[in-house]
Amino acid sequence: MEGYAANNSFNGVALIVKKGNVLLSKGYGYRDMEQKLPHVANTIFPIGSLTEQLTTEMILSLDSKAALSLEDKVYKYFPEIPYSERISIKNLLTHTSGLADYTIDSILLKTGKKKQPGRKEILEWLTTKPLAFYPGTKYAYSATDYFIAGLIVEKVARWGYTDLVHDKICKVCGMRQSGYDFANLVDDNKAVGYYSIGAKTVRAPLTDTAISYSSFGAYSTTGDLYKFYVALRQHKMLPQDWQDLAFTPLKDQAALGWKVETIYNKKFMVHESTIPGYTAMELWQQQDDVFIVLLQNNMNPPVPLTTVADGILKAIYGIEPKKIAEKKETIEKKEGDQPKEPKHYLEKYAGEFEFTPEFSLKFYLQDNQLFAESPTMKAILMVAEGPNTFRTTGVAAKVEFVKDKSGKINKAILHQGGEKTPGERVK
């Protein structure tokens, strides 16, 4: 971890526990870069879509009391949502509903509005959108899924969602530094979120809890998330039969609030999140009782958290116990390496592409890196995933650039939410 921090590849807090023994609980870098305030072990972060695990617990709690069923159709609670008679609550919790993702709509969430959209506006928007695919046939992340799940919790329990999470989860687990409405939280240990734009680092805007809500609206610390993990293992909140439902995958290894992944021939529960200004990753291996959580206040770090987590797992399991800094230096000094393609090759992607009359993306270069701007978010770093294909950091989407017969790039395809939207170069 010191190697990653020294290379500016990790700025946040790491907690690593094995069989109840804390191997590491430490902050690296700054929680406030302008004021040079260092991270501490209990720095508080927005945890993004790790919030889904809290929402899952509330749904399963109601299921265990026969107040609802995972097989209930959304139509039972929100008949105004198109095709809701085909979508089950289980589809919502496994991102197999086919519902459009409200967080990608440039008109609904357009920056500069005096008031961000509330539940009513989001539900009205949803009534105008078709399904991306038939429910249960595909996995595609959509913040709408857990947004609707939170509304169902409130409708069934007849109690506010955030109050329910506080009383039924945070109190039970002893999570005293967790909650919602991070923007209005008064605490010296809050982490300021940042974007990296080339060599520059700028503050990221905070997302209104009315928008993030039960999908990605919670905040917490590494220590509180470990308390939640212990409670899951000890079945403090749910009987084991119901708790195990959260860890049973349905499609593409997607379980309820988690993904089930095989890493080094071992079954891990994994969740990774990116929201404006912050990234988070959580892994645990039940048989070995290994728990890892990484919280970072940099939306587009030079090294993804999956790489950092892999380094930690290698160290824990003795697969490659080398210091990261030494390994990096060895690679840089290795003789005979072929020079990489110069970064100016990205210039061919620069320009503005229109995907719908209401939505366009502007691509530009800064410090030899490709960025995109949209009406809802500025300075989105684009990371190459293959020939002419880039993923966006902070948004679950990819952009595929298409060459014409002359080799020029005048078309692009936006891959998001299971849909492919073609776009034409307009500038």
HELIX and SHEET records of a PDB file:
HELIX    1   1 GLU A    2  ALA A    6  1                                   5    
HELIX    2   2 GLY A   48  LEU A   50  5                                   3    
HELIX    3   3 THR A   51  SER A   64  1                                  14    
HELIX    4   4 VAL A   74  LYS A   76  5                                   3    
HELIX    5   5 ILE A   89  LEU A   93  1                                   5    
HELIX    6   6 TYR A  102  ILE A  104  5                                   3    
HELIX    7   7 ARG A  119  LEU A  126  1                                   8    
HELIX    8   8 ALA A  143  ALA A  157  1                                  15    
HELIX    9   9 TYR A  161  VAL A  165  1                                   5    
HELIX   10  10 HIS A  166  CYS A  170  3                                   5    
HELIX   11  11 LYS A  171  CYS A  173  1                                   3    
HELIX   12  12 PHE A  182  ASN A  184  5                                   3    
HELIX   13  13 THR A  209  PHE A  216  1                                   8    
HELIX   14  14 THR A  222  ARG A  233  1                                  12    
HELIX   15  15 GLN A  240  LEU A  245  1                                   6    
HELIX   16  16 LEU A  305  TYR A  317  1                                  13    
HELIX   17  17 ILE A  324  LYS A  333  1                                  10    
HELIX   18  18 LYS A  343  TYR A  349  5                                   7    
SHEET    1   A 6 ASN A  21  TYR A  28  0                                        
SHEET    2   A 6 GLY A  12  LYS A  18 -1                                        
SHEET    3   A 6 VAL A 290  GLN A 296 -1                                        
SHEET    4   A 6 TYR A 278  GLN A 285 -1                                        
SHEET    5   A 6 LYS A 266  ILE A 275 -1                                        
SHEET    6   A 6 LYS A 259  ILE A 263 -1                                        
SHEET    1   B 2 TYR A  30  ASP A  32  0                                        
SHEET    2   B 2 LEU A  37  PRO A  38 -1                                        
SHEET    1   C 3 PHE A  45  PRO A  46  0                                        
SHEET    2   C 3 ALA A 218  SER A 220 -1                                        
SHEET    3   C 3 GLY A 179  TYR A 180 -1                                        
SHEET    1   D 2 TYR A 194  ILE A 197  0                                        
SHEET    2   D 2 LYS A 200  ARG A 203 -1                                        
SHEET    1   E 9 GLY A 351  THR A 356  0                                        
SHEET    2   E 9 PHE A 359  GLN A 366 -1                                        
SHEET    3   E 9 GLN A 369  GLU A 373 -1                                        
SHEET    4   E 9 ILE A 380  GLY A 386 -1                                        
SHEET    5   E 9 THR A 389  THR A 392 -1                                        
SHEET    6   E 9 ALA A 397  LYS A 403 -1                                        
SHEET    7   E 9 ILE A 409  GLN A 416 -1                                        
SHEET    8   E 9 GLU A 419  ARG A 425 -1                                        
SHEET    9   E 9 GLY A 351  THR A 356 -1                                        
END                                                                             
